[in-house]
Amino acid sequence: MAPHERVRSVLENRLTQRVIIAVIIVNAVTIGCETSSALMERAGGFLHVVDRVALGIFALELAARLYAYRGAFFKDPWNWFDAVIVTLALIPASGPTSILRALRILRALRLLSVVPSMRRVVSALLAAVPGMASIIGLLVLLIYIAAVIATKLFGDIAPDRFDELPRSLFTLFQIMTGDDWGNTAQTVMEHKPWAWIFFIVYILMSTFVALNLFIAVVVNAMNDAEPSPAENRAEVELRELKEDMAVLNAKLDRLLARPNGHQPRSRTPA
């Protein structure tokens, strides 16, 4: 077995993957602890050492993957994702309030590339983007039309919420999320009692129709990304086959490495 193949088998080992996951989680916890001034006074040095060790492990693992997969490394988008995260972490950050120092928590996003189930979730969300784009466009159009109507009808009644189009857009976005829409409606209805029709129709169209369509597209994409039992069995069988092939290759390498003097001599008939 070639050296880069040995490195690849180590990287693909379940124990190695679990160790990387544990390092990511521990590093995320230590970065969170660094936000506490009390913890930094008592264990700041230890937290800094843990952070440096974790960063070293990430860099070493990334270099090992680059060596093991060679050109195939750059064909996987997840490898580019990990490379960007680790590179940002390697850039020195000056000052406790540096943006790069705050962005160190992005290392926790490496769980997305290491944990297979999380990778499937992200892949499903990306696959749902075309469908979500259409629904988002519909939702934006609905909010814009409602904002223009609300500005014309309620701008003089509630100027703090509907005096201009940008403010009306923000107010209607709040109403769509259910934030304080009752008080807004009551304020307008004190002057125009029929305004409840506008708010009820808007909430039904934005929340119960558009947002539910949005959720339906995401759920459908998640179901499509979920592997079937047959695919799970095939993945397990493929993993076992790779392990068996690695064992056979190791045995073959040992046989080929034996000197000629240790090989049994064939007997010639007398």
C-alpha positions in Angstrom: 0.0 0.0 0.0 1.3 3.4 -1.0 2.1 5.9 1.8 -0.7 8.3 0.8 -3.2 5.3 0.8 -2.2 4.5 4.3 -2.8 8.1 5.3 -6.2 8.0 3.6 -7.2 4.8 5.4 -6.3 6.5 8.7 -8.3 9.6 7.9 -11.3 7.5 6.9 -11.2 5.5 10.0 -14.2 6.0 12.3 -11.9 6.6 15.4 -10.1 9.4 13.6 -13.4 11.0 12.6 -14.7 10.8 16.1 -11.5 12.4 17.5 -11.8 15.3 15.0 -15.4 15.8 16.0 -14.4 15.8 19.7 -11.7 18.3 19.1 -14.1 20.6 17.2 -16.6 20.5 20.0 -14.0 21.1 22.7 -12.5 24.0 20.8 -16.0 25.5 20.3 -16.6 25.3 24.1 -13.2 26.8 24.9 -13.8 29.7 22.5 -17.1 30.3 24.2 -15.5 30.3 27.6 -13.1 33.0 26.4 -16.0 35.4 26.3 -16.2 35.2 30.1 -13.8 37.6 31.8 -13.9 35.6 35.0 -12.9 32.4 33.3 -10.2 34.2 31.4 -8.7 35.5 34.7 -8.6 32.0 36.2 -7.9 29.8 33.2 -7.0 32.1 30.4 -3.6 30.5 29.8 -5.1 27.0 29.7 -7.8 28.0 27.3 -5.3 29.6 25.0 -3.2 26.4 25.0 -6.2 24.3 24.1 -7.1 26.7 21.3 -3.6 26.5 19.9 -3.5 22.7 20.1 -6.9 22.4 18.4 -5.8 24.7 15.6 -2.6 22.6 15.2 -4.7 19.4 14.9 -7.0 21.1 12.3 -4.1 22.2 10.2 -2.4 18.8 10.5 -5.6 17.0 9.5 -6.1 19.4 6.5 -2.5 18.8 5.3 -2.9 15.1 5.7 -6.1 15.1 3.6 -4.3 17.2 0.9 -1.5 14.6 0.9 -3.8 11.6 0.9 -6.3 12.7 -1.8 -3.9 14.7 -4.0 -5.8 16.3 -6.9 -9.1 14.8 -5.8 -8.9 17.0 -2.7 -9.8 20.1 -4.7 -12.8 18.5 -6.4 -14.7 18.2 -3.1 -16.5 21.5 -2.1 -16.4 20.4 1.6 -12.6 20.4 1.4 -12.6 24.0 0.2 -14.9 24.8 3.0 -12.6 23.3 5.6 -9.6 25.0 4.0 -11.2 28.4 4.2 -12.2 27.9 7.9 -8.7 26.7 8.9 -7.0 29.4 6.9 -9.0 32.1 8.6 -8.1 30.6 12.0 -4.4 30.7 11.1 -4.4 34.4 10.3 -3.0 36.2 13.4 -5.6 38.4 15.2 -4.5 41.5 17.0 -6.5 42.8 19.9 -9.2 41.2 22.0 -12.0 42.8 19.8 -10.5 41.9 16.5 -13.0 40.6 13.9 -10.7 37.7 13.0 -10.5 36.7 16.7 -14.3 36.7 16.9 -14.5 34.6 13.7 -12.6 31.8 15.3 -15.9 30.3 16.4 -16.5 29.5 12.7 -14.3 26.5 13.4 -17.4 24.9 14.9 -18.9 24.9 11.4 -16.5 22.1 10.5 -19.0 19.8 12.1 -21.0 20.3 9.0 -18.3 18.7 6.9 -17.3 16.0 9.4 -20.7 14.7 10.5 -22.4 12.9 7.6 -26.0 13.6 8.8 -25.2 17.3 8.9 -23.7 17.2 5.4 -26.9 15.7 4.2 -28.9 18.5 5.8 -26.8 21.2 4.2 -26.9 19.4 0.8 -30.7 19.2 1.1 -31.0 22.9 1.8 -28.8 23.7 -1.1 -30.9 21.5 -3.3 -34.0 23.3 -2.1 -32.7 26.7 -3.1 -34.4 26.9 -6.5 -37.8 26.2 -5.0 -37.1 28.5 -2.1 -36.1 31.3 -4.4 -39.5 31.3 -6.1 -41.4 31.3 -2.8 -39.1 34.1 -1.4 -39.8 36.1 -4.5 -43.6 35.6 -4.0 -43.3 36.6 -0.3 -41.3 39.8 -1.2 -43.8 40.7 -3.8 -46.7 40.2 -1.3 -45.0 42.3 1.4 -44.1 45.1 -1.0 -47.7 45.3 -2.3 -49.1 45.3 1.3 -46.5 47.9 2.3 -47.6 50.3 -0.5 -51.3 49.9 0.5 -50.6 50.3 4.2 -48.5 53.5 3.6 -51.4 55.0 1.6 -54.1 54.0 4.0 -52.5 54.2 7.4 -49.6 56.6 7.1 -51.4 59.5 8.7 -53.0 57.3 11.4 -49.8 55.5 12.6 -46.9 57.6 11.3 -44.4 55.8 13.6 -45.2 52.5 11.7 -46.5 53.4 8.2 -45.4 57.0 7.4 -42.9 55.8 4.7 -42.5 52.7 2.5 -39.3 51.5 4.2 -40.9 51.7 7.7 -44.0 50.0 6.4 -41.9 47.2 5.0 -40.3 46.7 8.3 -43.6 46.8 10.2 -45.2 44.3 7.9 -42.1 42.0 8.3 -42.6 42.2 12.0 -46.3 41.4 11.6 -45.4 38.4 9.4 -43.3 37.0 12.3 -46.1 37.6 14.8 -44.2 40.4 16.6 -46.6 42.8 18.3 -49.0 42.7 15.4 -52.0 43.0 17.8 -51.0 46.4 19.1 -50.3 47.7 15.6 -53.7 46.5 14.4 -55.5 48.0 17.5 -53.8 51.4 16.9 -55.0 51.5 13.3 -58.5 50.2 14.1 -59.1 53.0 16.6 -59.4 55.3 13.6 -60.4 52.8 10.9 -62.4 49.8 12.4 -62.4 48.0 9.1 -58.6 47.7 9.1 -58.8 44.3 10.7 -59.6 43.0 7.2 -56.3 44.1 5.9 -54.3 42.6 8.7 -56.1 39.3 8.8 -55.8 38.8 5.0 -52.1 39.8 5.1 -51.3 37.4 7.9 -53.1 34.6 6.2 -51.3 35.2 2.9 -47.8 35.7 4.4 -47.7 33.4 7.4 -50.0 30.6 6.7 -49.5 30.3 3.0 -46.1 31.6 1.9 -44.1 30.5 5.0 -45.8 27.1 5.0 -44.9 26.7 1.3 -41.4 27.6 2.2 -41.3 24.9 5.0 -42.8 22.4 2.7 -40.1 22.8 0.1 -37.4 22.4 2.8 -39.0 19.3 4.3 -39.4 17.7 0.8 -35.8 18.3 0.1 -34.8 16.8 3.5 -36.9 13.7 2.7 -35.2 13.3 -0.7 -31.8 13.7 0.9 -32.5 11.0 3.6 -30.8 7.8 2.5 -33.0 4.7 2.1 -32.3 1.5 4.1 -30.9 -0.1 0.9 -28.5 2.9 0.5 -27.4 2.5 4.1 -26.7 -1.2 3.6 -24.8 -0.5 0.4 -22.7 2.2 2.2 -21.8 -0.3 5.0 -20.9 -3.0 2.5 -18.7 -0.6 0.6 -17.0 0.5 3.8 -16.4 -3.2 4.7 -15.1 -3.9 1.2 -12.6 -1.0 1.4 -11.4 -2.3 4.7 -10.9 -5.8 3.3 -9.1 -4.5 0.3 -6.8 -2.5 2.6 -6.0 -5.7 4.5 -5.3 -7.6 1.3 -3.1 -4.9 -0.1 -1.1 -4.9 3.1 -0.6 -8.7 2.9 0.4 -8.4 -0.7 2.9 -5.7 0.1 4.5 -8.0 2.7 4.7 -10.9 0.3 6.3 -8.8 -2.4 8.7 -7.3 0.1 10.2 -10.8 1.1 13.7 -11.5 -0.2 14.2 -14.2 -2.8 16.1 -16.3 -0.4 13.1 -16.8 1.8 10.9 -18.1 -1.0 10.5 -21.8 -1.2 12.5 -23.5 -3.9 10.8 -25.8 -6.4 12.1 -29.4 -6.5 13.4 -30.7 -9.8 12.6 -34.3 -10.6 15.7 -36.6 -10.4 
